Amino acid sequence: MNDGDGFGSMESMSRSWSRSSSKSASSSGSDCEGVANSILKIGQYATTWAGTFSHANLPVILKFPRSSPMAQTLFDTEVYLYGLLSDVATDTIPHFYGCFSLEDGPVLVLENAGRSLKGEFWEDDKEALSLVERINIFGMLQTLHKNGISHNDFYPRNVIRRKSGNFCVIDFQLADTDHVCLEGYMCEELSSVQRALKLNETNVMFNE
């Protein structure tokens, strides 16, 4: 890999992780050694790997920020929001194990909860989502907004279908943390996703 991330080749790597004192972490236990097995995504601000916690052979997702100030700011926001949602809306996100430190920087560690939905936009509906599923997905976005969070990248690629069939949301690096929906009005993100999911006001009221 030669795009400037500095994590070596796409071969697996083994590193010891120590819980970072400057970040919130919800993981338990002190044995945090793990292996990053394969790259899932090389993004503008971070690289995402699939890996495992070695001591439990537990599949996880690892997110490494790039070295730029903007990348670090977005990473810090995402760590903060995963920590916040772990307390107030656990079901909307994969389990957040915490932010850990490596010699060359931090890594965010999440449960490998399932697979992203297909399709670039909700209108594509490559998953043939049922009405109940669309209501549940919209409900997660409503929950984020009720907690002051505007996701700003709420597309199928950032919604995970769990093995149980339920859903959770990922990728909060572009999110706003001080969002307020005016009482009696639906904000731009909610209204655009509502239209894309082909939900009417009755469906939305049912989910509130």
N, C-alpha and C positions, 0 to 999 in steps of 0.2 A: 504494500500500500504506500503510495507516494504523494498523498494529497495534503500532507502537513499535520496529520493527527499525531504522529509520533508513537503509534502503538505497535509498530512492527508489521510483519506480514499477516496474511489472513489465516495463518496456521494458529492452532490453539496456543494459549499462553497461560501460565500458572503464576499467580501472585498471592501474597498474603495481604489481607485487608485488615486494617485496624479502624475501629469506629472513630469518626472524626468528632472532636470535642466541640467544633464550631457549628455542627449541623444537627438537626433533630434526627434521631434514629429510633425506630420502633422494634428493631430486631432484639431478640433475647439470646443470651449466651455469648461467650467470648471467642469461640472458635469461628473465625470468619474467613478461613482460607477457601479460595475458590478458583475455578478455571473458566476463562472466557474461550468458548469453543469456536464460534464463527460470527462473522459480521452480518448483521441483518440490514443495516442502513447506514450510509455515509451521508450525513446531512450538512447543511451550511454551518451549523453551530455545534453539532455533536455527532458522535459515532455511537451506534447502538449495536451491542453484541448479545448473542445468546450464550448462556454459561450455566454453571452449576456451583452450588455450595458443596465443597468436597466432603465435609463431615457427614452430610445427610443425603448426598447425591440428589439435591433439590434443584430443579430447573429454575433459573432466574434470568431476568433481563438486566443488562448492564449498560448504563449510559455514561459516556465519557465526554465532557465538554472540550471544545477546541481551546486554544490558548489565548484567544483574543479577549479583550475586556468585555465586549458585547456578549460573546458566548458565555463568559463566566457570570455575567449579570442575569442572562436568561436561565442559566443552570441554577443559580441561587433562587430565582423565583420559582422554578419548578420544584426544587427540593422543599421550599417553604410550603407550597400548595399541597404537595403530597403529604407532608406532615400535618397540615391543617385538616385536610380531608380525612386523614386516618382517624381523627378525633371526632369530626362532626358528620361525616357522610361516608363511612367505611365502604358501603356496598357499591359506591360509584366508581371506585378505583381498584386496581390490583393491590394486593398486600404490599405495603411499603416497608422494606426491610431497613432502609436508612441510607445515609450518605457516608461512605467510607473513604479513607485516604490511602493513596498509593504514593510511591516515591515521586512520580511525575504528575500528581494531581488527584482530584477527587473522582469518585464514581458513585452514581446513583443506582441503587439495587432494588428491583421490583420482582414480585412474583411473575413467573411466566404463566399468564392466566389463560391463554388460548390463542386464537388467531384473529387478525383484523378482518373486518367485513370487506367484501369485494366492492369494486366500483369507485370511481373518482368522486362522484357526486351522489347525493341521496336520490336524485331523480333517476339515476341509472337502475337502481333497485335490482342489482344482480343477485341479491340474496333472496328475492321474492319474500320480503318481510311481511308478516301478518300484521293486522291492525293492532293486536295486543303488543307485538314486538315494537312496532313504531311508537305506540303510546309509551311503552317503557323506556325506549331510547330518549324520547322527548322529555320524559319525566326526569331522567338523569341530568339533562341540561337545565331544566327548571331548578333542580336541587342545587346545582352549581350557582345559578343566579341568586337563589335565596340566600346563599352564603357569600355573596359579594364577588363572585368569580364569573367573568365573561371569558369563555374558552378561546374564542377567536380563530379556531381552526377545527371546528366541529364537523368533520367529514367522516365517511365510513372507515378510512384508513386509521382513524384514531378512536374507533370503537371496537372493543374486543368481545367476541362471543366466547363465553366460558363453556367448558365441557357440559356444565349443567343446563346450558341454554340461555342463562342470564347474560347480561352485558355489563361492561365496565368501560371507563374512559381513560385514555392515556394522552401524553404529550401536552404538557401545560406550559411550554416555554414561551408561547406567545400570549398567554392569558393575562388579563387585567385582574388585579387583586382588590380593587376598590369600586367595583361595578354596583350601580344602583338602578333597579328597574322602577320607574315612576308608577305609583299606585294607580291602578285602573288602566294602564297602558302596557302593551307588549313591546319590548325593546327590539331593535333591529335584528340581533342575532336570534332571539326566540321566534320572531315572526318569520324570518327567512327560513329557518329550519322547520317550522310548522308547515309552511307552504311546500317545502321540498319533500317532507314526509307525507304530504297529502292528508293532513289532519285538519278537521274543522274545529270550530270553537267548542262544540259539544264534546269532542274527544279530549280536548285540552282541559276543559272544566272537569271532566271525569277523572283526570289524572291529578288534579290539584289537591 
